[in-house]
């Protein structure tokens, strides 16, 4: 090894470390103002602080139910993570977020996410209906009914109007057949 190389490498590494320190030390007053300004060696370790990510607001019951009814899986998951209650109820029908998702959201993953978050598959609305009856009577995706049944939904439930899983599925089949024939 050449004696010049033994001397040059440590000096270059030292200069490089000083330059990097000065570039990244936002907390200090060590700034390079001109090429001829003297370089000061730092005597303390730089302190880096990070700004915490903003905490999302907890959506209102109405907003969370709207997301469950028509939102995406990621929107519903974000709302749950922010603290939205899977046990909330709407004012008009007493429906839970799971009922609204089961009745109106064709993305079965939204229904599954609500169940995984602790939503009750057998909760009753103001008409004694359940998410299973909402899905059977309203949802265009029949897989939603299967997910609810696999999660333990009571298939023998009858609401105050007399509707059951069987009557709603039969009516749905008739409606679908009429739609296809027209």
C-alpha positions as CSV (number, residue, x, y, z in Angstrom):
1,X,0.0,0.0,0.0
2,X,1.2,3.5,-0.8
3,X,1.7,5.9,2.1
4,X,-0.4,8.5,0.3
5,X,-3.3,6.1,0.1
6,X,-3.0,5.3,3.9
7,X,-3.3,9.1,4.6
8,X,-5.9,10.0,1.9
9,X,-8.6,7.5,2.6
10,X,-9.1,8.4,6.3
11,X,-9.0,12.1,5.5
12,X,-11.6,11.7,2.7
13,X,-13.9,9.7,5.0
14,X,-13.5,12.3,7.8
15,X,-14.4,15.1,5.4
16,X,-17.3,13.1,4.0
17,X,-18.7,12.5,7.4
18,X,-18.5,16.2,8.3
19,X,-20.3,17.2,5.1
20,X,-23.0,14.6,5.7
21,X,-23.4,15.8,9.3
22,X,-23.8,19.4,8.2
23,X,-26.3,18.5,5.5
24,X,-28.6,16.5,7.8
25,X,-28.2,18.4,11.0
26,X,-31.4,20.5,10.8
27,X,-31.3,21.4,14.5
28,X,-27.9,23.1,14.5
29,X,-26.6,26.4,13.4
30,X,-23.8,24.9,11.3
31,X,-24.6,26.2,7.9
32,X,-22.2,26.6,5.0
33,X,-22.6,30.2,3.9
34,X,-19.8,30.3,1.3
35,X,-17.1,28.1,0.0
36,X,-14.5,30.1,2.0
37,X,-16.4,29.8,5.4
38,X,-14.5,27.8,8.0
39,X,-15.9,24.3,8.7
40,X,-16.9,23.7,12.3
41,X,-16.7,20.2,13.7
42,X,-19.9,19.2,15.6
43,X,-19.6,18.5,19.2
44,X,-23.0,16.9,19.8
45,X,-25.0,14.1,18.3
46,X,-27.9,15.4,16.1
47,X,-31.4,14.9,17.4
48,X,-34.0,13.8,14.9
49,X,-37.7,14.0,15.7
50,X,-40.5,12.7,13.7
51,X,-44.0,14.1,13.4
52,X,-46.6,11.5,14.4
53,X,-49.1,10.6,11.6
54,X,-52.4,12.3,12.0
55,X,-55.0,10.2,13.8
56,X,-58.1,9.9,11.5
57,X,-61.3,11.2,12.9
58,X,-63.9,8.6,14.0
59,X,-66.7,8.7,11.4
60,X,-70.2,9.5,12.6
61,X,-72.6,6.6,12.7
62,X,-74.3,7.9,9.6
63,X,-71.0,8.2,7.7
64,X,-69.9,4.7,8.8
65,X,-73.2,3.1,7.8
66,X,-72.9,4.9,4.4
67,X,-69.4,3.4,4.0
68,X,-70.6,0.0,4.9
69,X,-73.5,0.3,2.4
70,X,-71.5,1.6,-0.6
71,X,-67.9,2.0,0.3
72,X,-64.8,0.0,-0.5
73,X,-63.1,-2.6,1.8
74,X,-60.2,-0.2,2.5
75,X,-62.6,2.6,3.5
76,X,-64.5,0.4,5.9
77,X,-61.3,-1.0,7.4
78,X,-59.9,2.5,7.9
79,X,-63.1,3.6,9.6
80,X,-63.0,0.5,11.9
81,X,-59.3,1.2,12.7
82,X,-60.2,4.8,13.5
83,X,-62.7,3.6,16.1
84,X,-66.1,3.4,14.2
85,X,-68.4,1.0,16.1
86,X,-69.5,-2.2,14.4
87,X,-72.4,-2.2,16.9
88,X,-73.8,1.2,15.9
89,X,-77.5,1.6,14.8
90,X,-79.1,3.8,12.3
91,X,-82.0,6.0,13.7
92,X,-84.7,5.0,11.2
93,X,-84.5,1.2,11.0
94,X,-82.2,0.2,13.9
95,X,-79.9,-1.4,11.3
96,X,-76.3,-2.1,12.1
97,X,-73.4,-1.5,9.8
98,X,-73.3,-5.2,9.1
99,X,-77.0,-5.2,8.1
100,X,-76.4,-2.3,5.7
101,X,-73.4,-3.9,4.2
102,X,-75.2,-7.3,3.9
103,X,-78.2,-5.6,2.2
104,X,-76.5,-3.1,-0.1
105,X,-72.7,-3.8,-0.6
106,X,-72.0,-6.4,-3.2
107,X,-68.4,-6.7,-2.0
108,X,-68.5,-9.8,0.3
109,X,-65.1,-8.7,1.8
110,X,-66.8,-5.7,3.4
111,X,-69.3,-8.1,5.2
112,X,-66.4,-10.4,6.2
113,X,-64.4,-7.4,7.6
114,X,-67.3,-6.3,9.8
115,X,-67.7,-9.9,11.1
116,X,-64.0,-10.1,11.8
117,X,-64.2,-6.8,13.7
118,X,-66.9,-8.3,16.0
119,X,-70.2,-7.4,14.4
120,X,-73.0,-9.7,15.5
121,X,-74.5,-11.7,12.7
122,X,-77.7,-12.3,14.6
123,X,-78.4,-8.7,15.8
124,X,-82.0,-7.6,15.2
125,X,-83.3,-4.4,13.7
126,X,-86.5,-2.6,14.6
127,X,-88.5,-5.1,12.5
128,X,-86.7,-8.1,14.1
129,X,-84.8,-8.6,10.9
130,X,-81.1,-9.7,10.7
131,X,-78.2,-9.1,8.4
132,X,-79.1,-12.5,6.8
133,X,-82.6,-11.3,5.9
134,X,-81.3,-8.0,4.6
135,X,-78.8,-9.9,2.4
136,X,-81.5,-12.4,1.2
137,X,-84.0,-9.7,0.4
138,X,-81.8,-6.9,-1.0
139,X,-78.2,-7.8,-2.0
140,X,-77.4,-8.7,-5.6
141,X,-74.5,-10.9,-4.6
142,X,-75.8,-14.3,-3.2
143,X,-72.4,-15.0,-1.8
144,X,-73.1,-12.5,1.0
145,X,-75.8,-14.9,2.3
146,X,-73.3,-17.8,2.3
147,X,-70.7,-15.7,4.2
148,X,-73.3,-14.9,6.9
149,X,-74.4,-18.5,7.2
150,X,-70.8,-19.7,7.6
151,X,-70.3,-17.0,10.3
152,X,-73.2,-18.5,12.3
153,X,-76.2,-16.5,11.2
154,X,-79.5,-18.1,12.3
155,X,-81.2,-19.4,9.1
156,X,-84.5,-20.0,11.0
157,X,-85.1,-16.4,11.9
158,X,-88.5,-14.7,11.0
159,X,-88.9,-10.9,11.2
160,X,-92.1,-9.1,12.3
161,X,-93.3,-9.0,8.6
162,X,-93.2,-12.8,8.5
163,X,-90.2,-12.9,6.2
164,X,-87.7,-15.8,6.5
165,X,-84.6,-16.7,4.6
166,X,-86.6,-19.1,2.5
167,X,-89.4,-16.7,1.6
168,X,-87.0,-13.9,0.7
169,X,-84.8,-16.2,-1.4
170,X,-87.8,-17.5,-3.2
171,X,-89.1,-14.0,-3.9
172,X,-85.6,-13.1,-5.1
173,X,-85.5,-16.0,-7.5
174,X,-88.9,-15.1,-8.9
175,X,-87.8,-11.4,-9.4
176,X,-84.6,-12.6,-11.0
177,X,-86.5,-14.9,-13.4
178,X,-88.9,-12.1,-14.3
179,X,-86.0,-9.8,-15.0
180,X,-84.4,-12.4,-17.2
181,X,-87.6,-13.1,-19.1
182,X,-88.4,-9.4,-19.8
